[in-house]
Amino acid sequence: MKTIRLTMAQALLKFLDQQYVSVDGEETKFVRGVMGIFGHGNVTGIGEALERASGELIFLQGKNEQGMVHAATAFAKQKNRRQIFACTTSIGPGALNMITGAATATVNRIPVLLLPGDNFASRQPDPVLQQLEIPSDYSISATDPFKTVSKFWDRIVRPEQLMSSLLHAMRVLTDPADTGAVTLALPQDVQAEAYDYPESFFDKRVYRLDRRPAAPEAIRRAADLVARKKKPLIIVGGGVHYSAATKELLAFAEAFDIPVAETQAGKSAMPWNHPLSLGGVGTTGTLAANRIAAEADLIIGVGTRYSDFTTASKSAFRSPDVAFLNLNVSAFDSVKMEAEFVTADAKEALVALQEQLSQRGYRSGYAESYVKGLKAEWDKEVDRLYSLESAEGFTQTRALGVINGFIGSKDVVVAAAGSLPGDLHRVWRTTEPKTYHMEYGFSCMGYEVSGAFGVALAEPEREVYAVLGDGSYLMLHSELVTAIQEGVKLTILLFDNHGFQCIHNLQRGHGSDGFGNEFRFRSKETGRLSGNYMPIDFAAHARSLGAASYTAGNAEQLEQALHRAKAEQGPVLVEIKVLPGTNTDGYESWWNVGVPEVSTDEKVLKAHAEMKQRIQAARPY
């Protein structure tokens, strides 16, 4: 057997450079490159290997460990999980800073490869700088917490262990049903140790992601269930996008006249103006979707994991006859809501079920005018929200209307947390797939700027807009600098509403007077953060980093700023001054957040009583 002598780090990169995936006969290089921040735990190991590497992997310099993992996650999500970046850090704080990013990827079922440094395997310099020492278990290091947020975890303490570990890592990274963060902890000394690796280990590998077909018996059972129901509702999740099944979804809905609602991950699977498209469902859903959901006798979940927002904490589906049918490649998600299920690729399942139902001559029992009327009513409400004016300031929904009317049909909006995901889920109008990139599995504040950078890397031909609040921007905006460094165009639309207004609204809706969520100075009179708003100049901050920036306080100024931003060649920030509390809310939905049973405030006690009533009306599991 021919061998080649390489360090463990060099072998790792050489292997990653030869990995490919094939979907429906289309072959894609799987690992695009490595994002990294160097420290003593990786600079002389994987850092040296990257510096001298002769392959095609590109290196991007991250500015924050969490931020670069978010960028890698967004890249893979926008690529429908067919291409990834790896992320490398030093040991200790650098590694631990990736934990939130790892959890975000895993919750959203997005592949990302994490390569944190680790303590010396030899323990010669023990304890090494940044080593975490646990007296009761000396094998524990700062990389052990990754076990809880990774789909696969390993520590490479001998260079030859790399071979079997990488094969398992690739198994998980390319698994459509069970992917997420994969963590390979790399001890600082072992990265630089050499081994005679077989040359065959570095041959080109192609992972053929064969679509999982639907079992005929499962399709028969599913068709039997659908045939008994008159008011079905399709709920579309992110799995429809990852399966590239949007055309099949549309054909299925049209064939049987079934209305369609979307989760945050599923949004943009159908054009907003399609007669059967009801928009978002659940806690952040539209009035049309939530009313149909309440009456439906069958929920057909396609590629969704049924988060509490999708189900409105299991209160959205109120018909006594409601049943559930799940089409999902993941067995874990298939069985949720005590459903009948078809564990299969979304495209395969939709095609097979459509054929079976067509043979039976099935049609839903909705009156055409009923669904059409609900949709028309909601479209009128969105028009109202988009034109909503206030003498006190620029409303958030008015600003979104200006933006939605300006951007192109193929442009991508990226968001994650705060009040904007609720507004976007309800009122944002999309006509093309993959133009709505929402991280709402973990709803991670700070994902937005990093995520927009990752999306722009994935699809540089599109205009990409990060839509976020001032709270999220302050949490994490580091990869704006990386975008400037790489000349990657993205536009940050920063809604300045003076703090964490989403949670401020949530507080007040459950009996609080509002506490600790607005960016105010401390008052000398009250001793609390109840003074004047803090005057933060976000546009000036962005300019100080090297980005172009503009400020808008009304619709005319915003439209002008959007035109100027589009003409810029590099990253841009548009600071939008909006009136706090002018986001959307309600529309016959609910969210169980838990309200104190004991309080000195009657408003809280009243909110607790209302919560108990809601829980009694919701499904218990």
PAMARKE-30437 format. One line per 2 residues: number of its first residue (from 1); their letters; for each residue z, x, y of C-alpha. Coordinates in Angstrom, 2 decimals, decimal comma. Layout:
# residues N
NUM	a	Z/X/Y; ...
This chain:
# residues 621
1	mk	0,00/0,00/0,00; -1,00/1,42/3,36
3	ti	1,79/1,54/5,90; 2,18/2,19/9,61
5	rl	5,35/3,62/11,13; 6,56/1,57/14,07
7	tm	9,82/0,70/15,74; 11,11/-2,77/15,04
9	aq	10,19/-3,84/18,59; 6,68/-2,42/18,29
11	al	6,18/-4,19/14,97; 7,41/-7,46/16,46
13	lk	4,80/-7,38/19,23; 2,01/-6,25/16,93
15	fl	2,76/-9,18/14,63; 2,97/-11,75/17,44
17	dq	-0,39/-10,59/18,78; -2,09/-11,63/15,52
19	qy	-0,79/-15,20/15,18; -3,14/-18,17/15,54
21	vs	-3,01/-21,92/14,96; -5,82/-24,24/13,93
23	vd	-5,83/-27,99/14,65; -8,80/-30,12/13,59
25	ge	-10,80/-26,92/13,11; -10,09/-25,58/16,62
27	et	-8,45/-22,16/16,51; -6,08/-20,99/19,28
29	kf	-4,25/-17,72/19,78; -0,64/-18,88/19,42
31	vr	1,37/-16,36/21,44; -0,01/-15,92/24,95
33	gv	2,49/-13,30/26,01; 6,08/-12,40/26,79
35	mg	8,23/-13,33/29,77; 11,09/-10,95/30,31
37	if	13,93/-9,59/32,37; 15,00/-6,10/31,34
39	gh	18,50/-4,71/30,97; 20,09/-1,96/28,93
41	gn	19,92/-4,20/25,84; 16,14/-4,47/25,71
43	vt	14,48/-2,12/28,20; 14,24/0,93/25,89
45	gi	13,39/-1,15/22,84; 11,13/-4,13/23,40
47	ge	10,55/-2,96/26,98; 9,01/0,31/25,79
49	al	7,00/-1,55/23,17; 5,57/-3,87/25,82
51	er	4,77/-0,98/28,14; 2,78/0,89/25,45
53	as	1,34/-2,14/23,64; -2,43/-2,10/23,15
55	ge	-2,83/-5,76/22,21; -3,69/-8,87/24,21
57	li	-0,17/-10,11/24,97; 0,46/-10,38/28,70
59	fl	3,83/-9,66/30,29; 5,31/-11,82/33,04
61	qg	8,38/-10,69/34,94; 10,93/-13,51/35,07
63	kn	13,41/-13,81/37,93; 16,05/-15,89/36,14
65	eq	16,56/-16,05/32,40; 16,93/-19,82/32,29
67	gm	14,02/-20,26/34,65; 11,59/-18,25/32,57
69	vh	12,52/-20,19/29,41; 11,81/-23,43/31,28
71	aa	8,44/-21,98/32,32; 7,66/-21,06/28,70
73	ta	8,72/-24,53/27,55; 6,54/-26,27/30,13
75	fa	3,60/-24,05/29,17; 3,93/-25,02/25,50
77	kq	4,44/-28,70/26,32; 1,32/-28,82/28,48
79	kn	-0,60/-27,04/25,71; 0,48/-29,75/23,26
81	rr	2,57/-27,10/21,44; -0,49/-25,09/20,41
83	qi	0,34/-21,97/22,42; 3,63/-20,39/23,46
85	fa	5,31/-17,59/25,39; 8,17/-15,50/24,04
87	ct	11,13/-14,63/26,30; 13,16/-11,41/26,15
89	ts	16,46/-10,51/27,81; 19,25/-7,98/27,60
91	ig	22,55/-8,72/25,84; 25,53/-10,58/27,26
93	pg	24,90/-12,57/30,47; 21,14/-12,19/30,25
95	al	21,09/-13,69/26,78; 23,56/-16,46/27,57
97	nm	21,55/-17,47/30,63; 18,83/-18,62/28,21
99	it	21,10/-21,09/26,40; 20,29/-24,04/28,69
101	ga	16,58/-23,31/28,41; 16,86/-23,13/24,62
103	at	18,59/-26,50/24,48; 15,96/-28,03/26,76
105	at	13,17/-26,85/24,46; 14,92/-28,00/21,29
107	vn	15,84/-31,46/22,58; 12,23/-31,99/23,67
109	ri	10,80/-30,65/20,37; 8,91/-27,86/22,18
111	pv	8,41/-24,41/20,57; 9,69/-21,35/22,42
113	ll	10,52/-17,92/20,96; 13,65/-16,25/22,37
115	lp	14,27/-12,54/21,88; 17,69/-11,66/23,33
117	gd	19,15/-8,21/22,93; 22,35/-7,89/20,91
119	nf	25,26/-5,51/20,24; 24,61/-2,19/18,50
121	as	24,33/-2,82/14,75; 25,72/0,68/14,13
123	rq	28,70/-0,05/16,43; 28,71/3,63/17,43
125	pd	29,22/2,96/21,18; 31,41/-0,07/20,40
127	pv	32,19/-1,99/22,60; 28,87/-1,59/24,37
129	lq	28,42/-2,79/27,94; 28,43/-6,63/28,10
131	ql	29,64/-6,95/24,52; 31,57/-10,11/23,70
133	ei	34,61/-9,15/21,63; 36,21/-11,86/19,46
135	ps	39,26/-10,34/17,70; 39,26/-12,93/14,91
137	dy	35,58/-12,39/14,00; 34,04/-9,12/15,09
139	si	30,55/-10,15/13,96; 30,30/-12,73/16,75
141	sa	28,25/-11,76/19,79; 26,82/-13,50/22,85
143	td	23,80/-14,54/20,78; 25,82/-16,66/18,33
145	pf	25,92/-19,69/20,70; 22,13/-19,90/20,28
147	kt	22,77/-21,22/16,76; 23,76/-24,61/18,18
149	vs	20,59/-25,01/20,25; 17,98/-23,32/18,05
151	kf	15,90/-24,71/15,22; 15,94/-21,25/13,62
153	wd	18,25/-18,29/14,31; 18,46/-14,81/12,88
155	ri	19,93/-11,41/13,76; 17,76/-8,45/12,78
157	vr	20,23/-5,70/11,80; 17,70/-3,60/9,84
159	pe	14,09/-3,08/10,95; 12,65/-4,24/7,61
161	ql	14,39/-7,62/7,96; 11,91/-8,42/10,70
163	ms	9,16/-9,26/8,22; 10,77/-12,17/6,39
165	sl	12,43/-13,39/9,59; 9,16/-13,61/11,52
167	lh	7,53/-15,64/8,77; 10,34/-18,19/8,98
169	am	10,19/-18,13/12,77; 6,49/-18,97/12,69
171	rv	7,13/-21,74/10,16; 9,43/-23,48/12,64
173	lt	7,44/-22,72/15,78; 4,34/-24,34/14,25
175	dp	6,11/-27,28/12,60; 5,16/-30,52/14,47
177	ad	8,15/-32,37/13,01; 10,93/-29,82/13,40
179	tg	10,07/-27,36/16,14; 12,13/-26,19/19,11
181	av	13,75/-22,96/20,21; 13,63/-20,07/17,75
183	tl	16,04/-17,21/18,43; 15,78/-13,73/16,97
185	al	18,73/-11,65/18,11; 17,69/-8,00/18,40
187	pq	20,49/-5,40/18,31; 19,91/-2,76/20,95
189	dv	19,73/0,18/18,55; 17,67/-1,57/15,86
191	qa	14,91/-2,40/18,36; 14,21/1,34/18,56
193	ea	14,59/2,16/14,85; 11,39/2,90/12,93
195	yd	10,19/1,67/9,54; 7,04/2,10/7,48
197	yp	5,64/-1,43/7,74; 2,79/-2,52/5,44
199	es	-0,45/-2,69/7,43; -1,18/-6,05/5,80
201	ff	1,81/-7,54/7,64; -0,23/-7,25/10,85
203	dk	-3,35/-8,96/9,55; -4,52/-12,00/11,49
205	rv	-2,68/-15,12/10,39; -3,95/-18,63/11,03
207	yr	-1,49/-21,51/10,64; -3,51/-24,62/9,90
209	ld	-1,61/-27,54/11,29; -2,97/-30,14/8,92
211	rr	-2,26/-33,66/10,07; 0,26/-35,39/7,86
213	pa	-1,50/-38,45/6,43; 0,15/-41,83/6,17
215	ap	1,13/-42,84/2,66; -0,89/-45,94/1,61
217	ea	2,24/-47,76/0,46; 3,96/-47,06/3,80
219	ir	0,94/-48,46/5,65; 0,96/-51,55/3,46
221	ra	4,64/-52,15/4,23; 4,01/-51,60/7,94
223	ad	1,07/-54,03/7,92; 3,16/-56,64/6,11
225	lv	5,77/-56,40/8,84; 3,30/-56,58/11,72
227	ar	1,50/-59,52/10,15; 4,71/-61,58/10,28
229	kk	5,23/-60,96/14,01; 3,69/-62,71/17,02
231	kp	5,09/-60,73/19,96; 4,85/-57,02/19,22
233	li	5,33/-54,30/21,86; 4,15/-50,72/21,45
235	iv	6,42/-48,02/22,88; 4,61/-44,74/23,33
237	gg	6,48/-41,43/23,12; 5,53/-37,80/23,59
239	gv	4,29/-37,57/20,01; 1,13/-39,43/21,04
241	hy	0,26/-36,59/23,42; 1,14/-33,81/20,98
243	sa	-1,00/-35,49/18,34; -3,84/-35,95/20,86
245	at	-3,85/-39,61/19,84; -4,33/-41,35/23,21
247	ke	-7,77/-42,70/22,29; -6,48/-44,03/18,97
249	ll	-3,54/-45,64/20,74; -5,86/-47,41/23,17
251	af	-8,11/-48,59/20,35; -5,12/-49,90/18,37
253	ae	-3,66/-51,82/21,32; -7,02/-53,36/22,23
255	af	-7,85/-54,29/18,64; -4,78/-56,51/18,32
257	di	-4,05/-57,37/21,97; -0,64/-55,64/21,93
259	pv	0,95/-54,62/25,26; 2,03/-51,01/25,66
261	ae	5,11/-49,51/27,34; 5,78/-45,80/27,79
263	tq	8,74/-43,46/27,56; 9,05/-40,61/30,05
265	ag	7,39/-38,23/27,56; 4,72/-40,77/26,68
267	ks	3,69/-41,73/30,20; 0,01/-41,15/31,07
269	am	-1,01/-42,01/27,50; -2,66/-45,14/28,96
271	pw	-4,22/-45,71/32,40; -1,86/-47,67/34,62
273	nh	-4,59/-50,21/35,44; -5,40/-51,10/31,83
275	pl	-4,66/-54,82/31,22; -2,24/-53,99/28,38
277	sl	-0,41/-51,16/30,18; 3,08/-52,25/31,28
279	gg	4,38/-48,83/32,38; 7,83/-47,41/31,74
281	vg	10,38/-49,21/29,58; 14,17/-49,23/29,48
283	tt	16,70/-48,07/32,05; 13,98/-46,69/34,31
285	gt	11,41/-49,23/33,18; 9,23/-51,73/34,97
287	la	10,06/-55,40/35,24; 6,99/-56,28/33,16
289	an	7,85/-53,91/30,30; 11,52/-54,85/30,24
291	ri	10,78/-58,57/30,13; 8,34/-58,15/27,25
293	aa	10,83/-55,85/25,47; 13,55/-58,51/25,76
295	ea	11,31/-61,13/24,11; 9,47/-58,98/21,58
297	dl	9,93/-59,76/17,89; 8,57/-56,33/16,90
299	ii	8,85/-52,92/18,54; 6,26/-50,42/17,34
301	gv	7,54/-46,99/18,34; 4,85/-44,32/18,22
303	gt	6,07/-40,74/18,51; 9,33/-41,63/20,28
305	ry	12,90/-40,54/19,59; 14,44/-43,66/21,23
307	sd	16,69/-42,08/23,85; 19,29/-44,31/25,51
309	ft	17,03/-44,61/28,56; 14,18/-45,93/26,41
311	ta	16,39/-48,53/24,75; 18,56/-49,23/27,86
313	sk	21,54/-48,16/25,76; 20,24/-50,43/22,97
315	sa	20,30/-53,51/25,21; 16,57/-53,79/25,94
317	fr	15,55/-55,63/22,76; 17,29/-59,00/22,76
319	sp	15,28/-61,28/20,51; 17,35/-62,34/17,46
321	dv	14,23/-61,80/15,34; 13,34/-58,34/16,64
323	af	12,38/-55,72/14,06; 11,28/-52,10/14,47
325	ln	8,36/-50,14/13,07; 8,25/-46,41/13,72
327	ln	5,19/-44,19/13,40; 6,49/-40,64/13,67
329	vs	5,79/-37,26/12,12; 9,53/-36,57/12,11
331	af	11,61/-38,21/9,37; 14,66/-37,75/11,60
333	ds	13,13/-39,94/14,32; 11,39/-42,31/11,90
335	vk	14,56/-43,98/10,66; 16,10/-44,73/14,06
337	me	16,86/-48,33/15,06; 17,05/-49,19/11,33
339	ae	13,29/-49,40/11,31; 10,52/-49,77/8,80
341	fv	8,68/-46,50/9,17; 5,56/-44,50/8,48
343	ta	6,37/-40,78/8,52; 3,01/-39,33/9,47
345	da	0,96/-37,82/12,26; 0,60/-40,37/15,06
347	ke	-3,19/-40,31/15,07; -3,41/-40,66/11,28
349	al	-0,88/-43,49/11,23; -2,55/-45,46/14,03
351	va	-5,99/-45,22/12,43; -4,71/-46,21/8,98
353	lq	-2,63/-49,11/10,27; -5,48/-50,39/12,44
355	eq	-7,78/-50,46/9,42; -5,23/-52,38/7,35
357	ls	-4,47/-54,93/10,09; -8,17/-55,42/10,88
359	qr	-8,81/-56,32/7,27; -6,14/-59,00/7,61
361	gy	-7,62/-60,33/10,86; -4,37/-59,83/12,78
363	rs	-3,95/-60,66/16,48; -0,79/-60,88/18,52
365	gy	0,36/-64,31/19,69; 0,64/-63,58/23,41
367	ae	-1,08/-65,92/25,83; -3,51/-63,72/27,77
369	sy	-2,35/-65,13/31,08; 1,30/-64,32/30,32
371	vk	0,94/-60,54/29,94; -1,63/-60,48/32,70
373	gl	0,70/-62,39/35,02; 3,67/-60,06/34,38
375	ka	1,50/-57,03/34,99; 0,08/-58,49/38,21
377	ew	3,60/-59,27/39,42; 4,70/-55,70/38,78
379	dk	1,60/-54,18/40,39; 2,38/-56,22/43,48
381	ev	5,97/-54,89/43,46; 4,72/-51,28/43,29
383	dr	2,42/-51,97/46,23; 5,45/-53,25/48,14
385	ly	7,55/-50,21/47,27; 4,73/-47,86/48,21
387	sl	4,47/-49,44/51,66; 8,21/-49,92/52,24
389	es	9,23/-48,95/55,77; 12,71/-48,57/57,27
391	ae	13,77/-48,23/60,89; 16,43/-45,72/59,69
393	gf	14,03/-43,18/58,17; 11,30/-42,31/55,68
395	tq	11,85/-44,15/52,37; 11,51/-42,30/49,08
397	tr	9,15/-44,87/47,56; 6,92/-44,78/50,66
399	al	6,67/-41,00/50,30; 5,71/-41,35/46,63
401	gv	3,04/-43,87/47,58; 1,48/-41,41/50,02
403	in	1,53/-38,64/47,40; 0,17/-40,83/44,60
405	gf	-2,64/-41,97/46,87; -3,52/-38,41/47,83
407	ig	-3,56/-36,38/44,63; -6,50/-36,34/42,25
409	sk	-6,69/-38,17/38,94; -6,45/-34,89/36,97
411	dv	-3,63/-33,35/39,03; -0,28/-32,91/37,27
413	vv	3,16/-33,92/38,55; 6,21/-32,16/37,09
415	aa	9,75/-33,54/37,34; 13,01/-33,56/35,44
417	ag	16,20/-34,86/37,05; 17,78/-36,93/39,80
419	sl	16,49/-40,22/41,16; 12,84/-39,15/41,14
421	pg	12,32/-39,52/37,36; 13,36/-43,16/37,63
423	dl	11,02/-43,80/40,53; 8,14/-41,92/38,92
425	hr	8,59/-43,69/35,59; 8,42/-47,06/37,33
427	vw	5,91/-46,66/40,13; 3,77/-43,56/39,50
429	rt	0,21/-44,50/38,62; -1,70/-42,26/36,21
431	te	-5,25/-42,67/34,93; -5,67/-39,47/32,88
433	pk	-3,60/-38,12/29,96; -1,38/-35,06/30,48
435	ty	-1,04/-35,63/34,22; 2,63/-36,68/34,04
437	hm	4,88/-33,85/32,86; 8,47/-35,09/32,74
439	ey	11,32/-33,18/31,11; 13,66/-36,07/30,42
441	gf	14,85/-35,20/26,96; 17,55/-32,98/28,50
443	sc	16,93/-34,00/32,13; 17,66/-30,45/33,16
445	mg	18,12/-29,92/36,90; 16,22/-26,81/37,90
447	ye	13,39/-27,30/35,39; 10,97/-28,52/38,02
449	vs	9,82/-25,36/39,84; 9,86/-23,24/36,67
451	ga	8,14/-26,03/34,77; 5,41/-26,35/37,39
453	fg	4,80/-22,61/37,09; 4,46/-22,98/33,31
455	va	2,07/-25,93/33,66; -0,05/-24,02/36,17
457	la	-0,23/-21,10/33,73; -1,35/-23,49/31,00
459	ep	-3,99/-25,28/33,10; -4,92/-23,15/36,13
461	er	-7,89/-25,38/36,90; -5,59/-28,28/37,88
463	ev	-3,49/-28,83/40,98; 0,16/-28,89/39,91
465	ya	2,95/-30,56/41,89; 6,67/-30,07/41,29
467	vl	8,46/-33,22/42,46; 12,19/-32,64/42,92
469	gd	15,23/-33,19/45,08; 17,10/-30,69/47,19
471	gs	19,88/-30,54/44,58; 17,52/-29,41/41,82
473	yl	15,82/-26,90/44,11; 19,14/-25,28/44,97
475	ml	20,07/-25,11/41,29; 17,02/-23,08/40,28
477	hs	13,88/-22,07/42,17; 13,57/-18,46/41,01
479	el	10,16/-18,73/39,38; 8,62/-19,63/42,73
481	vt	8,79/-15,87/43,32; 7,06/-15,25/39,98
483	ai	4,30/-17,70/40,94; 3,83/-15,83/44,22
485	qe	3,80/-12,52/42,35; 1,16/-13,75/39,90
487	gv	-0,93/-15,61/42,46; -0,45/-18,89/40,60
489	kl	-0,99/-21,97/42,75; 1,60/-24,74/42,64
491	ti	2,92/-27,15/45,25; 6,62/-27,99/45,49
493	ll	7,31/-31,45/46,94; 10,98/-31,22/47,88
495	fd	12,64/-34,54/48,69; 15,54/-33,68/50,98
497	nh	18,06/-36,51/50,71; 21,19/-34,43/51,37
499	gf	22,59/-33,97/47,90; 22,86/-35,43/44,44
501	qc	21,99/-38,96/45,55; 21,06/-40,22/42,08
503	ih	24,62/-39,69/40,83; 25,99/-40,79/44,19
505	nl	24,24/-44,14/43,63; 25,49/-44,26/40,05
507	qr	29,06/-43,76/41,26; 28,87/-46,52/43,83
509	gh	27,26/-48,87/41,33; 30,34/-48,57/39,13
511	gs	33,14/-49,05/41,62; 33,35/-45,71/43,40
513	dg	33,15/-45,35/47,16; 31,12/-42,15/46,65
515	fg	32,74/-38,77/46,02; 31,56/-35,16/45,81
517	ne	27,82/-35,74/45,56; 26,45/-35,32/49,08
519	fr	25,87/-32,04/50,87; 28,36/-32,56/53,68
521	fr	30,77/-30,29/55,53; 34,47/-30,60/54,78
523	sk	36,09/-33,00/57,22; 39,23/-31,84/59,04
525	et	40,36/-35,47/59,26; 40,06/-36,39/55,55
527	gr	40,18/-32,96/53,95; 37,21/-34,01/51,81
529	ls	33,47/-33,35/51,83; 32,87/-36,29/54,15
531	gn	31,76/-34,57/57,36; 28,24/-34,24/58,72
533	ym	25,28/-33,48/56,48; 24,55/-29,77/56,08
535	pi	21,34/-28,84/57,97; 19,46/-26,81/55,33
537	df	15,98/-25,60/56,24; 14,21/-25,52/52,88
539	aa	10,80/-24,85/54,43; 12,16/-21,71/56,10
541	ha	13,71/-20,63/52,80; 10,39/-20,92/50,99
543	rs	8,65/-18,95/53,75; 11,24/-16,21/53,41
545	lg	10,22/-15,81/49,77; 6,54/-15,60/50,65
547	aa	5,32/-19,17/50,10; 3,53/-21,31/52,64
549	sy	5,62/-24,29/53,75; 5,44/-27,50/55,73
551	ta	7,87/-30,23/56,75; 7,25/-34,00/56,85
553	gn	9,43/-36,82/58,10; 7,00/-39,74/57,95
555	ae	3,86/-40,87/56,13; 1,41/-39,36/58,62
557	ql	3,12/-35,97/58,59; 3,27/-36,00/54,80
559	eq	-0,42/-36,72/54,41; -1,26/-33,91/56,81
561	al	1,04/-31,54/54,92; -0,57/-32,46/51,60
563	hr	-4,04/-31,67/52,96; -2,83/-28,31/54,26
565	ak	-1,01/-27,53/51,04; -4,11/-28,19/48,97
567	ae	-6,10/-25,77/51,11; -3,60/-22,95/50,48
569	qg	-4,49/-20,37/47,83; -0,95/-19,66/46,68
571	pv	2,34/-21,50/46,18; 3,39/-24,04/48,81
573	lv	6,56/-25,99/49,56; 6,48/-29,29/51,41
575	ei	9,92/-30,38/52,60; 10,05/-34,18/52,80
577	kv	12,93/-35,67/54,78; 13,75/-38,97/53,10
579	lp	16,39/-41,62/53,67; 19,18/-41,42/51,04
581	gt	19,49/-44,43/48,75; 15,87/-45,59/49,05
583	nt	15,02/-45,05/45,40; 14,25/-47,82/42,89
585	dg	16,88/-49,40/40,66; 17,51/-52,30/38,31
587	ye	14,58/-54,40/37,09; 16,63/-56,09/34,37
589	sw	17,82/-52,86/32,79; 21,17/-51,25/32,03
591	wn	22,67/-47,88/31,21; 26,00/-47,39/29,49
593	vg	27,83/-44,54/31,25; 31,44/-45,52/30,53
595	vp	33,70/-46,98/33,22; 37,49/-46,43/33,39
597	ev	39,62/-49,15/31,85; 42,49/-48,26/34,19
599	st	42,09/-47,69/37,93; 43,85/-48,39/41,22
601	de	40,58/-49,80/42,59; 39,60/-53,40/41,81
603	kv	35,90/-52,50/42,09; 36,26/-50,10/39,16
605	lk	38,09/-52,68/37,06; 35,36/-55,21/37,78
607	ah	32,69/-52,67/36,76; 34,60/-51,99/33,52
609	ae	34,67/-55,71/32,69; 30,92/-55,94/33,31
611	mk	30,36/-52,93/31,07; 32,28/-54,57/28,20
613	qr	30,14/-57,68/28,50; 26,97/-55,59/28,39
615	iq	28,15/-53,67/25,33; 28,85/-56,91/23,47
617	aa	25,26/-58,01/24,10; 23,75/-54,67/23,00
619	rp	22,94/-53,48/19,49; 25,90/-51,60/17,98
621	y	23,69/-48,95/16,36
